[in-house]
Amino acid sequence: MEGWQETLLYIAGGYLLICLIFYFLQHYFFFRPEILPKAFEYRYPFPFDEVDFDMEDGGCINGLHFKVPNSKGVVFYLKGNSRSIKGWGKFAKDFVSKGYDFFMI
């Protein structure tokens, strides 16, 4: 086998190995929730409602709804796959200040 073919084979093998690692360990890399205590209280300088969605498996998904009077609409924000929304309410001010409700899960 020529040198360039052997190099290409090593690169392809390395790529396949990385793909397999990510496939079998994706729950560790991507889905790492932060579970907040039941008594956790969000504190923000503008009004909001806390919304809980009970899941069939006994879990609970928590959301925040920042409201403004005479809203122009609602921005629906799905935060993502890791940690929690406890520090993300600070981004609501960007939308609330422009007259939009902001709902975040």
Distance bins in CASP14 RR format, pairs under 12 A and 6 or more apart:
PFRMAT RR
TARGET T0000
AUTHOR 0000-0000-0000
RMODE 2
METHOD distances of the structure
MODEL  1
1 7 0 0 0 0 1 0 0 0 0 0 0
1 8 0 0 0 0 1 0 0 0 0 0 0
1 9 1 0 0 1 0 0 0 0 0 0 0
1 10 0 0 0 0 0 1 0 0 0 0 0
2 8 0 0 0 0 1 0 0 0 0 0 0
2 9 0 0 0 0 0 1 0 0 0 0 0
3 9 0 0 0 0 1 0 0 0 0 0 0
3 10 0 0 0 0 0 1 0 0 0 0 0
4 10 0 0 0 0 0 1 0 0 0 0 0
4 11 0 0 0 0 0 1 0 0 0 0 0
5 11 0 0 0 0 0 1 0 0 0 0 0
5 12 0 0 0 0 0 1 0 0 0 0 0
6 12 0 0 0 0 0 1 0 0 0 0 0
6 13 0 0 0 0 0 1 0 0 0 0 0
7 13 0 0 0 0 0 1 0 0 0 0 0
7 14 0 0 0 0 0 1 0 0 0 0 0
8 14 0 0 0 0 0 1 0 0 0 0 0
8 15 0 0 0 0 0 1 0 0 0 0 0
9 15 0 0 0 0 0 1 0 0 0 0 0
9 16 0 0 0 0 0 1 0 0 0 0 0
10 16 0 0 0 0 0 1 0 0 0 0 0
10 17 0 0 0 0 0 1 0 0 0 0 0
11 17 0 0 0 0 0 1 0 0 0 0 0
11 18 0 0 0 0 0 1 0 0 0 0 0
12 18 0 0 0 0 0 1 0 0 0 0 0
12 19 0 0 0 0 0 1 0 0 0 0 0
13 19 0 0 0 0 1 0 0 0 0 0 0
13 20 0 0 0 0 1 0 0 0 0 0 0
13 21 0 0 0 0 0 1 0 0 0 0 0
14 20 0 0 0 0 1 0 0 0 0 0 0
14 21 0 0 0 0 1 0 0 0 0 0 0
15 21 0 0 0 0 0 1 0 0 0 0 0
15 22 0 0 0 0 0 1 0 0 0 0 0
16 22 0 0 0 0 0 1 0 0 0 0 0
16 23 0 0 0 0 0 1 0 0 0 0 0
17 23 0 0 0 0 0 1 0 0 0 0 0
17 24 0 0 0 0 0 1 0 0 0 0 0
18 24 0 0 0 0 0 1 0 0 0 0 0
18 25 0 0 0 0 0 1 0 0 0 0 0
18 29 0 0 0 0 0 1 0 0 0 0 0
19 25 0 0 0 0 0 1 0 0 0 0 0
19 26 0 0 0 0 0 1 0 0 0 0 0
20 26 0 0 0 0 0 1 0 0 0 0 0
21 28 0 0 0 0 0 1 0 0 0 0 0
21 29 0 0 0 0 1 0 0 0 0 0 0
22 28 0 0 0 0 1 0 0 0 0 0 0
22 29 1 0 0 1 0 0 0 0 0 0 0
22 30 0 0 0 0 1 0 0 0 0 0 0
23 29 0 0 0 0 0 1 0 0 0 0 0
23 30 0 0 0 0 0 1 0 0 0 0 0
25 31 0 0 0 0 0 1 0 0 0 0 0
25 32 0 0 0 0 0 1 0 0 0 0 0
26 32 0 0 0 0 0 1 0 0 0 0 0
26 81 0 0 0 0 0 1 0 0 0 0 0
27 33 0 0 0 0 0 1 0 0 0 0 0
27 81 0 0 0 0 0 1 0 0 0 0 0
27 82 0 0 0 0 0 1 0 0 0 0 0
28 81 0 0 0 0 0 1 0 0 0 0 0
28 82 0 0 0 0 0 1 0 0 0 0 0
29 81 0 0 0 0 1 0 0 0 0 0 0
29 82 0 0 0 0 1 0 0 0 0 0 0
30 80 0 0 0 0 1 0 0 0 0 0 0
30 81 1 0 1 0 0 0 0 0 0 0 0
30 82 1 0 0 1 0 0 0 0 0 0 0
30 83 0 0 0 0 0 1 0 0 0 0 0
31 80 0 0 0 0 1 0 0 0 0 0 0
31 81 1 0 1 0 0 0 0 0 0 0 0
31 82 1 0 0 1 0 0 0 0 0 0 0
31 83 0 0 0 0 0 1 0 0 0 0 0
32 80 0 0 0 0 0 1 0 0 0 0 0
32 81 1 0 0 1 0 0 0 0 0 0 0
32 82 1 0 1 0 0 0 0 0 0 0 0
32 83 1 0 0 1 0 0 0 0 0 0 0
32 84 0 0 0 0 0 1 0 0 0 0 0
33 59 0 0 0 0 0 1 0 0 0 0 0
33 60 0 0 0 0 0 1 0 0 0 0 0
33 61 0 0 0 0 1 0 0 0 0 0 0
33 62 0 0 0 0 0 1 0 0 0 0 0
33 79 0 0 0 0 0 1 0 0 0 0 0
33 80 0 0 0 0 1 0 0 0 0 0 0
33 81 1 0 0 1 0 0 0 0 0 0 0
33 82 1 0 0 1 0 0 0 0 0 0 0
33 83 1 0 0 1 0 0 0 0 0 0 0
33 84 1 0 0 1 0 0 0 0 0 0 0
33 85 0 0 0 0 0 1 0 0 0 0 0
33 86 0 0 0 0 0 1 0 0 0 0 0
34 40 0 0 0 0 0 1 0 0 0 0 0
34 62 0 0 0 0 0 1 0 0 0 0 0
34 79 0 0 0 0 0 1 0 0 0 0 0
34 80 0 0 0 0 0 1 0 0 0 0 0
34 81 0 0 0 0 0 1 0 0 0 0 0
34 82 1 0 0 1 0 0 0 0 0 0 0
34 83 1 0 1 0 0 0 0 0 0 0 0
34 84 1 0 1 0 0 0 0 0 0 0 0
34 85 0 0 0 0 1 0 0 0 0 0 0
34 86 1 0 0 1 0 0 0 0 0 0 0
34 87 0 0 0 0 0 1 0 0 0 0 0
34 88 0 0 0 0 0 1 0 0 0 0 0
35 59 0 0 0 0 1 0 0 0 0 0 0
35 60 0 0 0 0 1 0 0 0 0 0 0
35 61 0 0 0 0 0 1 0 0 0 0 0
35 62 0 0 0 0 0 1 0 0 0 0 0
35 83 0 0 0 0 0 1 0 0 0 0 0
35 84 1 0 0 1 0 0 0 0 0 0 0
35 86 0 0 0 0 0 1 0 0 0 0 0
36 42 0 0 0 0 1 0 0 0 0 0 0
36 50 0 0 0 0 0 1 0 0 0 0 0
36 52 0 0 0 0 0 1 0 0 0 0 0
36 60 0 0 0 0 1 0 0 0 0 0 0
36 61 0 0 0 0 0 1 0 0 0 0 0
36 62 1 0 0 1 0 0 0 0 0 0 0
36 63 0 0 0 0 0 1 0 0 0 0 0
36 83 0 0 0 0 0 1 0 0 0 0 0
36 84 1 0 1 0 0 0 0 0 0 0 0
36 85 0 0 0 0 1 0 0 0 0 0 0
36 86 1 0 0 1 0 0 0 0 0 0 0
36 87 0 0 0 0 0 1 0 0 0 0 0
37 60 0 0 0 0 0 1 0 0 0 0 0
37 62 0 0 0 0 0 1 0 0 0 0 0
37 84 0 0 0 0 0 1 0 0 0 0 0
37 86 0 0 0 0 0 1 0 0 0 0 0
38 50 0 0 0 0 0 1 0 0 0 0 0
38 52 0 0 0 0 1 0 0 0 0 0 0
38 59 0 0 0 0 0 1 0 0 0 0 0
38 60 0 0 0 0 1 0 0 0 0 0 0
38 62 0 0 0 0 0 1 0 0 0 0 0
40 50 0 0 0 0 1 0 0 0 0 0 0
40 52 0 0 0 0 0 1 0 0 0 0 0
40 60 0 0 0 0 0 1 0 0 0 0 0
40 62 0 0 0 0 1 0 0 0 0 0 0
40 64 0 0 0 0 0 1 0 0 0 0 0
40 84 0 0 0 0 1 0 0 0 0 0 0
40 85 0 0 0 0 0 1 0 0 0 0 0
40 86 1 0 0 1 0 0 0 0 0 0 0
40 87 0 0 0 0 0 1 0 0 0 0 0
41 48 0 0 0 0 0 1 0 0 0 0 0
41 50 0 0 0 0 1 0 0 0 0 0 0
41 62 0 0 0 0 0 1 0 0 0 0 0
41 64 0 0 0 0 0 1 0 0 0 0 0
41 86 0 0 0 0 1 0 0 0 0 0 0
42 48 1 0 0 1 0 0 0 0 0 0 0
42 49 0 0 0 0 0 1 0 0 0 0 0
42 50 1 0 0 1 0 0 0 0 0 0 0
42 51 0 0 0 0 0 1 0 0 0 0 0
42 62 0 0 0 0 1 0 0 0 0 0 0
42 63 0 0 0 0 1 0 0 0 0 0 0
42 64 1 0 0 1 0 0 0 0 0 0 0
42 65 0 0 0 0 0 1 0 0 0 0 0
42 66 0 0 0 0 0 1 0 0 0 0 0
42 84 0 0 0 0 0 1 0 0 0 0 0
42 85 0 0 0 0 1 0 0 0 0 0 0
42 86 1 0 0 1 0 0 0 0 0 0 0
42 87 0 0 0 0 1 0 0 0 0 0 0
42 88 0 0 0 0 0 1 0 0 0 0 0
42 89 1 0 0 1 0 0 0 0 0 0 0
42 90 0 0 0 0 0 1 0 0 0 0 0
42 92 0 0 0 0 0 1 0 0 0 0 0
42 104 0 0 0 0 0 1 0 0 0 0 0
43 50 0 0 0 0 0 1 0 0 0 0 0
43 64 0 0 0 0 0 1 0 0 0 0 0
43 86 0 0 0 0 1 0 0 0 0 0 0
43 87 0 0 0 0 0 1 0 0 0 0 0
43 89 0 0 0 0 0 1 0 0 0 0 0
43 90 0 0 0 0 0 1 0 0 0 0 0
44 50 0 0 0 0 0 1 0 0 0 0 0
44 64 0 0 0 0 1 0 0 0 0 0 0
44 65 0 0 0 0 0 1 0 0 0 0 0
44 66 1 0 0 1 0 0 0 0 0 0 0
44 67 0 0 0 0 0 1 0 0 0 0 0
44 85 0 0 0 0 0 1 0 0 0 0 0
44 86 0 0 0 0 0 1 0 0 0 0 0
44 87 0 0 0 0 1 0 0 0 0 0 0
44 88 0 0 0 0 0 1 0 0 0 0 0
44 89 1 0 1 0 0 0 0 0 0 0 0
44 90 1 0 0 1 0 0 0 0 0 0 0
44 91 0 0 0 0 0 1 0 0 0 0 0
44 92 1 0 0 1 0 0 0 0 0 0 0
44 93 0 0 0 0 1 0 0 0 0 0 0
44 96 0 0 0 0 1 0 0 0 0 0 0
44 102 0 0 0 0 0 1 0 0 0 0 0
44 104 0 0 0 0 0 1 0 0 0 0 0
45 66 0 0 0 0 0 1 0 0 0 0 0
45 89 0 0 0 0 0 1 0 0 0 0 0
45 90 0 0 0 0 1 0 0 0 0 0 0
45 92 0 0 0 0 0 1 0 0 0 0 0
45 93 0 0 0 0 1 0 0 0 0 0 0
45 96 0 0 0 0 0 1 0 0 0 0 0
45 97 0 0 0 0 0 1 0 0 0 0 0
46 64 0 0 0 0 0 1 0 0 0 0 0
46 65 0 0 0 0 0 1 0 0 0 0 0
46 66 1 0 0 1 0 0 0 0 0 0 0
46 67 0 0 0 0 1 0 0 0 0 0 0
46 68 0 0 0 0 1 0 0 0 0 0 0
46 69 0 0 0 0 0 1 0 0 0 0 0
46 89 0 0 0 0 1 0 0 0 0 0 0
46 90 0 0 0 0 0 1 0 0 0 0 0
46 92 1 0 0 1 0 0 0 0 0 0 0
46 93 1 0 0 1 0 0 0 0 0 0 0
46 94 0 0 0 0 0 1 0 0 0 0 0
46 95 0 0 0 0 0 1 0 0 0 0 0
46 96 1 0 1 0 0 0 0 0 0 0 0
46 97 0 0 0 0 1 0 0 0 0 0 0
46 99 0 0 0 0 0 1 0 0 0 0 0
46 101 0 0 0 0 0 1 0 0 0 0 0
46 102 0 0 0 0 1 0 0 0 0 0 0
47 64 0 0 0 0 0 1 0 0 0 0 0
47 65 0 0 0 0 1 0 0 0 0 0 0
47 66 1 0 0 1 0 0 0 0 0 0 0
47 67 1 0 1 0 0 0 0 0 0 0 0
47 68 0 0 0 0 1 0 0 0 0 0 0
47 69 0 0 0 0 1 0 0 0 0 0 0
47 92 0 0 0 0 0 1 0 0 0 0 0
47 96 0 0 0 0 1 0 0 0 0 0 0
47 101 0 0 0 0 0 1 0 0 0 0 0
47 102 0 0 0 0 0 1 0 0 0 0 0
48 62 0 0 0 0 0 1 0 0 0 0 0
48 63 0 0 0 0 1 0 0 0 0 0 0
48 64 1 0 1 0 0 0 0 0 0 0 0
48 65 1 0 0 1 0 0 0 0 0 0 0
48 66 1 0 1 0 0 0 0 0 0 0 0
48 67 1 0 0 1 0 0 0 0 0 0 0
48 68 0 0 0 0 0 1 0 0 0 0 0
48 85 0 0 0 0 0 1 0 0 0 0 0
48 88 0 0 0 0 0 1 0 0 0 0 0
48 89 0 0 0 0 1 0 0 0 0 0 0
48 90 0 0 0 0 0 1 0 0 0 0 0
48 92 1 0 0 1 0 0 0 0 0 0 0
48 93 0 0 0 0 0 1 0 0 0 0 0
48 95 0 0 0 0 0 1 0 0 0 0 0
48 96 0 0 0 0 1 0 0 0 0 0 0
48 101 0 0 0 0 1 0 0 0 0 0 0
48 102 0 0 0 0 1 0 0 0 0 0 0
48 103 0 0 0 0 1 0 0 0 0 0 0
48 104 0 0 0 0 1 0 0 0 0 0 0
49 62 0 0 0 0 0 1 0 0 0 0 0
49 63 0 0 0 0 1 0 0 0 0 0 0
49 64 1 0 0 1 0 0 0 0 0 0 0
49 65 1 0 1 0 0 0 0 0 0 0 0
49 66 0 0 0 0 1 0 0 0 0 0 0
49 67 1 0 0 1 0 0 0 0 0 0 0
49 92 0 0 0 0 0 1 0 0 0 0 0
49 101 0 0 0 0 0 1 0 0 0 0 0
49 102 0 0 0 0 0 1 0 0 0 0 0
49 103 0 0 0 0 1 0 0 0 0 0 0
49 104 0 0 0 0 0 1 0 0 0 0 0
50 60 0 0 0 0 0 1 0 0 0 0 0
50 61 0 0 0 0 0 1 0 0 0 0 0
50 62 1 0 0 1 0 0 0 0 0 0 0
50 63 1 0 0 1 0 0 0 0 0 0 0
50 64 1 0 0 1 0 0 0 0 0 0 0
50 65 1 0 0 1 0 0 0 0 0 0 0
50 66 0 0 0 0 0 1 0 0 0 0 0
50 67 0 0 0 0 0 1 0 0 0 0 0
50 85 0 0 0 0 0 1 0 0 0 0 0
50 86 0 0 0 0 0 1 0 0 0 0 0
50 89 0 0 0 0 0 1 0 0 0 0 0
50 103 0 0 0 0 0 1 0 0 0 0 0
50 104 0 0 0 0 0 1 0 0 0 0 0
50 105 0 0 0 0 0 1 0 0 0 0 0
51 60 0 0 0 0 0 1 0 0 0 0 0
51 61 0 0 0 0 1 0 0 0 0 0 0
51 62 1 0 0 1 0 0 0 0 0 0 0
51 63 1 0 1 0 0 0 0 0 0 0 0
51 64 1 0 0 1 0 0 0 0 0 0 0
51 65 1 0 1 0 0 0 0 0 0 0 0
51 66 0 0 0 0 0 1 0 0 0 0 0
51 67 0 0 0 0 0 1 0 0 0 0 0
51 85 0 0 0 0 0 1 0 0 0 0 0
51 103 0 0 0 0 1 0 0 0 0 0 0
51 104 0 0 0 0 1 0 0 0 0 0 0
51 105 0 0 0 0 1 0 0 0 0 0 0
52 58 0 0 0 0 0 1 0 0 0 0 0
52 59 0 0 0 0 1 0 0 0 0 0 0
52 60 1 0 1 0 0 0 0 0 0 0 0
52 61 1 0 0 1 0 0 0 0 0 0 0
52 62 1 0 1 0 0 0 0 0 0 0 0
52 63 1 0 0 1 0 0 0 0 0 0 0
52 64 0 0 0 0 0 1 0 0 0 0 0
52 65 0 0 0 0 0 1 0 0 0 0 0
52 105 0 0 0 0 0 1 0 0 0 0 0
53 59 0 0 0 0 1 0 0 0 0 0 0
53 60 1 0 0 1 0 0 0 0 0 0 0
53 61 1 0 1 0 0 0 0 0 0 0 0
53 62 1 0 0 1 0 0 0 0 0 0 0
53 63 1 0 0 1 0 0 0 0 0 0 0
53 103 0 0 0 0 0 1 0 0 0 0 0
53 105 1 0 0 1 0 0 0 0 0 0 0
54 60 1 0 1 0 0 0 0 0 0 0 0
54 61 0 0 0 0 1 0 0 0 0 0 0
54 62 0 0 0 0 0 1 0 0 0 0 0
55 61 1 0 0 1 0 0 0 0 0 0 0
55 62 0 0 0 0 0 1 0 0 0 0 0
60 84 0 0 0 0 0 1 0 0 0 0 0
60 105 0 0 0 0 0 1 0 0 0 0 0
61 78 0 0 0 0 0 1 0 0 0 0 0
61 79 0 0 0 0 0 1 0 0 0 0 0
61 80 0 0 0 0 0 1 0 0 0 0 0
61 84 0 0 0 0 0 1 0 0 0 0 0
61 85 0 0 0 0 1 0 0 0 0 0 0
61 104 0 0 0 0 0 1 0 0 0 0 0
61 105 1 0 0 1 0 0 0 0 0 0 0
62 79 0 0 0 0 0 1 0 0 0 0 0
62 84 1 0 0 1 0 0 0 0 0 0 0
62 85 1 0 0 1 0 0 0 0 0 0 0
62 86 0 0 0 0 1 0 0 0 0 0 0
62 88 0 0 0 0 0 1 0 0 0 0 0
62 103 0 0 0 0 0 1 0 0 0 0 0
62 104 0 0 0 0 1 0 0 0 0 0 0
62 105 1 0 0 1 0 0 0 0 0 0 0
63 76 0 0 0 0 0 1 0 0 0 0 0
63 77 0 0 0 0 1 0 0 0 0 0 0
63 78 0 0 0 0 0 1 0 0 0 0 0
63 79 0 0 0 0 1 0 0 0 0 0 0
63 84 0 0 0 0 0 1 0 0 0 0 0
63 85 1 0 0 1 0 0 0 0 0 0 0
63 86 0 0 0 0 0 1 0 0 0 0 0
63 88 0 0 0 0 0 1 0 0 0 0 0
63 89 0 0 0 0 0 1 0 0 0 0 0
63 92 0 0 0 0 0 1 0 0 0 0 0
63 102 0 0 0 0 0 1 0 0 0 0 0
63 103 1 0 0 1 0 0 0 0 0 0 0
63 104 1 0 0 1 0 0 0 0 0 0 0
63 105 1 0 1 0 0 0 0 0 0 0 0
64 75 0 0 0 0 0 1 0 0 0 0 0
64 76 0 0 0 0 0 1 0 0 0 0 0
64 77 0 0 0 0 1 0 0 0 0 0 0
64 79 0 0 0 0 1 0 0 0 0 0 0
64 84 0 0 0 0 0 1 0 0 0 0 0
64 85 1 0 0 1 0 0 0 0 0 0 0
64 86 0 0 0 0 1 0 0 0 0 0 0
64 87 0 0 0 0 0 1 0 0 0 0 0
64 88 0 0 0 0 1 0 0 0 0 0 0
64 89 1 0 0 1 0 0 0 0 0 0 0
64 90 0 0 0 0 0 1 0 0 0 0 0
64 91 0 0 0 0 0 1 0 0 0 0 0
64 92 1 0 0 1 0 0 0 0 0 0 0
64 96 0 0 0 0 0 1 0 0 0 0 0
64 101 0 0 0 0 0 1 0 0 0 0 0
64 102 1 0 0 1 0 0 0 0 0 0 0
64 103 1 0 0 1 0 0 0 0 0 0 0
64 104 1 0 1 0 0 0 0 0 0 0 0
64 105 0 0 0 0 1 0 0 0 0 0 0
65 71 0 0 0 0 0 1 0 0 0 0 0
65 74 0 0 0 0 1 0 0 0 0 0 0
65 75 0 0 0 0 0 1 0 0 0 0 0
65 76 0 0 0 0 1 0 0 0 0 0 0
65 77 0 0 0 0 0 1 0 0 0 0 0
65 85 0 0 0 0 0 1 0 0 0 0 0
65 89 0 0 0 0 0 1 0 0 0 0 0
65 92 0 0 0 0 1 0 0 0 0 0 0
65 95 0 0 0 0 0 1 0 0 0 0 0
65 96 0 0 0 0 0 1 0 0 0 0 0
65 100 0 0 0 0 0 1 0 0 0 0 0
65 101 1 0 0 1 0 0 0 0 0 0 0
65 102 1 0 0 1 0 0 0 0 0 0 0
65 103 1 0 1 0 0 0 0 0 0 0 0
65 104 1 0 0 1 0 0 0 0 0 0 0
65 105 0 0 0 0 1 0 0 0 0 0 0
66 73 0 0 0 0 0 1 0 0 0 0 0
66 74 0 0 0 0 1 0 0 0 0 0 0
66 75 0 0 0 0 1 0 0 0 0 0 0
66 76 0 0 0 0 0 1 0 0 0 0 0
66 77 0 0 0 0 0 1 0 0 0 0 0
66 85 0 0 0 0 0 1 0 0 0 0 0
66 88 0 0 0 0 0 1 0 0 0 0 0
66 89 1 0 0 1 0 0 0 0 0 0 0
66 90 0 0 0 0 0 1 0 0 0 0 0
66 91 0 0 0 0 1 0 0 0 0 0 0
66 92 1 0 1 0 0 0 0 0 0 0 0
66 93 0 0 0 0 1 0 0 0 0 0 0
66 94 0 0 0 0 0 1 0 0 0 0 0
66 95 1 0 0 1 0 0 0 0 0 0 0
66 96 1 0 1 0 0 0 0 0 0 0 0
66 97 0 0 0 0 0 1 0 0 0 0 0
66 98 0 0 0 0 0 1 0 0 0 0 0
66 99 0 0 0 0 0 1 0 0 0 0 0
66 100 0 0 0 0 1 0 0 0 0 0 0
66 101 1 0 0 1 0 0 0 0 0 0 0
66 102 1 0 1 0 0 0 0 0 0 0 0
66 103 1 0 0 1 0 0 0 0 0 0 0
66 104 1 0 0 1 0 0 0 0 0 0 0
67 73 0 0 0 0 0 1 0 0 0 0 0
67 74 0 0 0 0 1 0 0 0 0 0 0
67 75 0 0 0 0 0 1 0 0 0 0 0
67 92 0 0 0 0 0 1 0 0 0 0 0
67 95 0 0 0 0 0 1 0 0 0 0 0
67 96 0 0 0 0 1 0 0 0 0 0 0
67 99 0 0 0 0 0 1 0 0 0 0 0
67 100 0 0 0 0 1 0 0 0 0 0 0
67 101 1 0 1 0 0 0 0 0 0 0 0
67 102 0 0 0 0 1 0 0 0 0 0 0
67 103 0 0 0 0 1 0 0 0 0 0 0
68 74 0 0 0 0 0 1 0 0 0 0 0
68 75 0 0 0 0 0 1 0 0 0 0 0
68 92 0 0 0 0 1 0 0 0 0 0 0
68 93 0 0 0 0 0 1 0 0 0 0 0
68 95 0 0 0 0 1 0 0 0 0 0 0
68 96 1 0 1 0 0 0 0 0 0 0 0
68 97 0 0 0 0 1 0 0 0 0 0 0
68 98 0 0 0 0 1 0 0 0 0 0 0
68 99 1 0 1 0 0 0 0 0 0 0 0
68 100 1 0 0 1 0 0 0 0 0 0 0
68 101 1 0 0 1 0 0 0 0 0 0 0
68 102 0 0 0 0 1 0 0 0 0 0 0
68 103 0 0 0 0 0 1 0 0 0 0 0
69 96 0 0 0 0 0 1 0 0 0 0 0
69 99 0 0 0 0 1 0 0 0 0 0 0
69 100 0 0 0 0 0 1 0 0 0 0 0
69 101 0 0 0 0 0 1 0 0 0 0 0
70 99 1 0 0 1 0 0 0 0 0 0 0
70 100 0 0 0 0 0 1 0 0 0 0 0
70 101 0 0 0 0 0 1 0 0 0 0 0
71 95 0 0 0 0 1 0 0 0 0 0 0
71 96 0 0 0 0 1 0 0 0 0 0 0
71 98 0 0 0 0 0 1 0 0 0 0 0
71 99 1 0 0 1 0 0 0 0 0 0 0
71 100 1 0 0 1 0 0 0 0 0 0 0
71 101 1 0 1 0 0 0 0 0 0 0 0
71 102 0 0 0 0 1 0 0 0 0 0 0
71 103 0 0 0 0 0 1 0 0 0 0 0
72 95 0 0 0 0 1 0 0 0 0 0 0
72 96 0 0 0 0 0 1 0 0 0 0 0
72 97 0 0 0 0 0 1 0 0 0 0 0
72 98 1 0 0 1 0 0 0 0 0 0 0
72 99 1 0 1 0 0 0 0 0 0 0 0
72 100 1 0 1 0 0 0 0 0 0 0 0
72 101 0 0 0 0 1 0 0 0 0 0 0
72 102 0 0 0 0 0 1 0 0 0 0 0
73 95 0 0 0 0 1 0 0 0 0 0 0
73 96 0 0 0 0 0 1 0 0 0 0 0
73 98 0 0 0 0 0 1 0 0 0 0 0
73 99 1 0 0 1 0 0 0 0 0 0 0
73 100 1 0 1 0 0 0 0 0 0 0 0
73 101 1 0 1 0 0 0 0 0 0 0 0
73 102 0 0 0 0 1 0 0 0 0 0 0
73 103 0 0 0 0 0 1 0 0 0 0 0
74 92 0 0 0 0 0 1 0 0 0 0 0
74 95 0 0 0 0 1 0 0 0 0 0 0
74 96 0 0 0 0 0 1 0 0 0 0 0
74 99 0 0 0 0 0 1 0 0 0 0 0
74 100 1 0 0 1 0 0 0 0 0 0 0
74 101 1 0 1 0 0 0 0 0 0 0 0
74 102 1 0 0 1 0 0 0 0 0 0 0
74 103 1 0 1 0 0 0 0 0 0 0 0
74 104 0 0 0 0 0 1 0 0 0 0 0
75 89 0 0 0 0 0 1 0 0 0 0 0
75 91 0 0 0 0 1 0 0 0 0 0 0
75 92 0 0 0 0 1 0 0 0 0 0 0
75 93 0 0 0 0 0 1 0 0 0 0 0
75 94 0 0 0 0 1 0 0 0 0 0 0
75 95 1 0 1 0 0 0 0 0 0 0 0
75 96 0 0 0 0 1 0 0 0 0 0 0
75 98 0 0 0 0 1 0 0 0 0 0 0
75 99 0 0 0 0 1 0 0 0 0 0 0
75 100 1 0 1 0 0 0 0 0 0 0 0
75 101 1 0 0 1 0 0 0 0 0 0 0
75 102 1 0 1 0 0 0 0 0 0 0 0
75 103 1 0 0 1 0 0 0 0 0 0 0
75 104 0 0 0 0 1 0 0 0 0 0 0
76 95 0 0 0 0 0 1 0 0 0 0 0
76 100 0 0 0 0 0 1 0 0 0 0 0
76 101 0 0 0 0 1 0 0 0 0 0 0
76 102 0 0 0 0 1 0 0 0 0 0 0
76 103 1 0 1 0 0 0 0 0 0 0 0
76 104 0 0 0 0 1 0 0 0 0 0 0
76 105 0 0 0 0 1 0 0 0 0 0 0
77 85 0 0 0 0 1 0 0 0 0 0 0
77 88 0 0 0 0 1 0 0 0 0 0 0
77 89 0 0 0 0 1 0 0 0 0 0 0
77 91 1 0 0 1 0 0 0 0 0 0 0
77 92 0 0 0 0 1 0 0 0 0 0 0
77 94 0 0 0 0 0 1 0 0 0 0 0
77 95 0 0 0 0 1 0 0 0 0 0 0
77 100 0 0 0 0 0 1 0 0 0 0 0
77 101 0 0 0 0 0 1 0 0 0 0 0
77 102 1 0 0 1 0 0 0 0 0 0 0
77 103 1 0 0 1 0 0 0 0 0 0 0
77 104 1 0 1 0 0 0 0 0 0 0 0
77 105 1 0 0 1 0 0 0 0 0 0 0
78 85 0 0 0 0 0 1 0 0 0 0 0
78 88 0 0 0 0 0 1 0 0 0 0 0
78 103 0 0 0 0 1 0 0 0 0 0 0
78 104 1 0 0 1 0 0 0 0 0 0 0
78 105 1 0 1 0 0 0 0 0 0 0 0
79 85 1 0 1 0 0 0 0 0 0 0 0
79 86 0 0 0 0 0 1 0 0 0 0 0
79 87 0 0 0 0 1 0 0 0 0 0 0
79 88 1 0 1 0 0 0 0 0 0 0 0
79 89 0 0 0 0 1 0 0 0 0 0 0
79 91 0 0 0 0 1 0 0 0 0 0 0
79 92 0 0 0 0 0 1 0 0 0 0 0
79 102 0 0 0 0 0 1 0 0 0 0 0
79 103 0 0 0 0 0 1 0 0 0 0 0
79 104 1 0 0 1 0 0 0 0 0 0 0
79 105 1 0 0 1 0 0 0 0 0 0 0
80 88 0 0 0 0 1 0 0 0 0 0 0
80 104 0 0 0 0 0 1 0 0 0 0 0
80 105 0 0 0 0 1 0 0 0 0 0 0
81 105 0 0 0 0 0 1 0 0 0 0 0
82 88 0 0 0 0 0 1 0 0 0 0 0
84 104 0 0 0 0 0 1 0 0 0 0 0
84 105 0 0 0 0 0 1 0 0 0 0 0
85 91 0 0 0 0 0 1 0 0 0 0 0
85 92 0 0 0 0 0 1 0 0 0 0 0
85 102 0 0 0 0 0 1 0 0 0 0 0
85 103 0 0 0 0 0 1 0 0 0 0 0
85 104 1 0 1 0 0 0 0 0 0 0 0
85 105 1 0 0 1 0 0 0 0 0 0 0
86 104 0 0 0 0 0 1 0 0 0 0 0
87 104 0 0 0 0 0 1 0 0 0 0 0
88 94 0 0 0 0 0 1 0 0 0 0 0
88 102 0 0 0 0 0 1 0 0 0 0 0
88 104 1 0 0 1 0 0 0 0 0 0 0
88 105 0 0 0 0 0 1 0 0 0 0 0
89 95 0 0 0 0 0 1 0 0 0 0 0
89 96 0 0 0 0 1 0 0 0 0 0 0
89 102 0 0 0 0 1 0 0 0 0 0 0
89 103 0 0 0 0 0 1 0 0 0 0 0
89 104 1 0 0 1 0 0 0 0 0 0 0
89 105 0 0 0 0 0 1 0 0 0 0 0
90 96 0 0 0 0 0 1 0 0 0 0 0
90 102 0 0 0 0 0 1 0 0 0 0 0
90 104 0 0 0 0 0 1 0 0 0 0 0
91 97 0 0 0 0 0 1 0 0 0 0 0
91 102 1 0 0 1 0 0 0 0 0 0 0
91 104 0 0 0 0 1 0 0 0 0 0 0
92 98 0 0 0 0 0 1 0 0 0 0 0
92 99 0 0 0 0 0 1 0 0 0 0 0
92 100 0 0 0 0 1 0 0 0 0 0 0
92 101 0 0 0 0 1 0 0 0 0 0 0
92 102 1 0 1 0 0 0 0 0 0 0 0
92 103 0 0 0 0 1 0 0 0 0 0 0
92 104 1 0 0 1 0 0 0 0 0 0 0
93 99 0 0 0 0 0 1 0 0 0 0 0
93 100 0 0 0 0 0 1 0 0 0 0 0
93 102 0 0 0 0 1 0 0 0 0 0 0
94 100 0 0 0 0 1 0 0 0 0 0 0
94 102 0 0 0 0 1 0 0 0 0 0 0
94 104 0 0 0 0 0 1 0 0 0 0 0
95 101 1 0 0 1 0 0 0 0 0 0 0
95 102 1 0 1 0 0 0 0 0 0 0 0
95 103 0 0 0 0 1 0 0 0 0 0 0
95 104 0 0 0 0 1 0 0 0 0 0 0
96 102 1 0 1 0 0 0 0 0 0 0 0
96 103 0 0 0 0 0 1 0 0 0 0 0
96 104 0 0 0 0 0 1 0 0 0 0 0
END
